[in-house]
Amino acid sequence: MSDFKLEILTPEKQVFDGFVEAAICPTSDGDIEILKGHQNLVAALIEDEIKLKIEGTWQTYIISEGFFEVRPDKVIIFSLHCDKIEDYKKEKEKRRLALEKELKEHKENLSNAFINSLDLSKLIISSHKKNHNINF
């Protein structure tokens, strides 16, 4: 069995760039196995495992939605997230913590905006009281 070039890309990083003997990619119609010389193809990926056969050994990656393209010279896999199965839990936790931090900052910004709005309202009311002798 001969090798072919394969690359896995996410917006964050290049996950894999090398030669493989085979790749098994998950699609909504089932898994597609790619070998050297596979016909040109573009297909959507579903969130699942992708398997790469490298020097006779299968390596498993967890992949999210995306798509892959089989070209005459190489296969390119594009996905939102992709990690080796060993790193998946660690990376998922890092993404969860980053999202949690972003949510906390958003809540703080909303709270500060609300407080600033209240302070401005108090200033406006105070100004009207002084200028118009209004009692609330």
N, C-alpha and C positions, 0 to 999 in steps of 0.2 A: 504494500500500500504506500502511495507517495503522499508527500506533504503539500499543503497549500498555505498561503499567507492568510492570516485572520487578525482582525483588529476589533477590539471592543472599546467604544467611546461613550462617556457620559458627559454632561455639562461640567462636572467637577474634575474629571481626570480621564486619562487613558488607562483603562483597566488591564488590557492585554494587547500585546503586539508581538506576534511571532508566528511560527509555523505549527500547524496541527495536521493530524492524519484524518480527523473527522470532527464534526460538530453536530450536536443535536439541539435544535432550537424549538421552543414551545410556541405554537400558534393556536388560534381559536379552532382551527380545523384538525389539530393534532400536532404531534412532534414531526419535524422535518429533519432528516439526517442529510448532512452535506458532506460529500466526498470530493476529492480533486476531480475537476472536469464537469462538475454539476452545471446544468444549464443556467443561464442568467435568470435571476429571480429577485423580486422585491416582495417581502411579506411582513405583516404586522406581528409583533411579539406580544404574548400575554405574560403576566407576572407568574413566574415559575422558575424552575431550574433549567440552566443551560449547561450542557456537558461538552467538554473538549477532550479529545484523545490526543495526548502528547507523548511521544516515544512509548507507545503501548499502554499508557496509564490514563485512565479517565479522571479529569478534574471537574469538579462541580462548582458552578457559580449560581447565585441567586440574582435574578434579573427582574426588573419591573417592565412596565409597558415600553414599547419602542417599535423599532422595525429593523430588518436586516436586508442587506443587498448582496447578492452573489454576482460577482463580476468575473470576467475571464481570468483576471490577474490576482484577485483576492476577494475575501468576504469581509464586509464591514457591518458591524452590529452597533446600532445606536439605541441607547436606553437612558431613561431618567436616572436610574440607579442600578449598579451592578457591583457585587462584591463576591469574593471567594466565600464559599459556604462557611469557612472557619472565621472569617472576618465579619460575616453578615450581622450577627447579634451586636457586636461592638459598634459597627457603623450605624445600625438602626438606632441604638441608644444615643449615639452622638447626634443624629438627626432629630430625635425626640427632644433631647435637651436643648438643642438650638431653637427648635420650634417653641418649646416652653419658655425660653428666655425672650424670644421675640414677642410672644403673647403677653408676658409680664410687662415688657417695655411698652407695648401698645396700651395696656390697661393703665399704666402709670401716666402715659401721655394724655389719655382721655380724662383721667382724674385731674391732672394738672390743668387741662383746658377748661374743665368744668369749674374748678376753683377760681381760675382767672376770670371766667365769665361772671361768677358770683361777685368777685371783688369789683369788677367793672360795674356791675349792676348797683352795688352798694355806693360806689362813687357817684354814679349818675343820680341816684335817689338823694344822696346827701347834697349834691350840688343843687338839685331842684328845690330841696327843702330850704336851703340858705337863700336862694335867689327869689323864691316865691312865697316864703313863709308858709309852707305847706306842712301840716302835721299828719303823720301816718299812724 
